């Protein structure tokens, strides 16, 4: 095989893979109107295709089903048991109202979507909040500043020893 042919093979196999990774990671910052107050976090592009970290259920009064997904940096940190999480980690919690399945009475399925919540690790930018920026979104739009002010206090009080992250990797 000639050098030119080898180079062509490498380009045709590696470049699309690297581009797909870059697209899956998506930009964290976007349109300012879609960014969370205080932190400037946006919903990352492609997050619905990210790998599942863990499902969860929230009891009453929220009564929700939740799924936490992460970008590749998050997945690798979880798999390695690495704390603190590295900069660039992005976690997204998707939430839905619980609904009884119409096909199977004892099954619970996702109903109406309630929120998308995002955590972005950037230890310099978010130094005052444990290295994390937060975003909470309803119908794709950030909730008000008052709600965002509660994010870090809750994580600080309950998950400081786990780098402020509640979710553990599902077995």
Helices and strands as residue ranges (DSSP letters): H 3-10, I 11-15, H 16-25, G 32-34, G 47-49, E 51-58, E 64-70, H 72-80, E 90-100, E 108-121, G 127-129, E 132-138, E 141-142, H 145-149, H 151-159, G 160-162
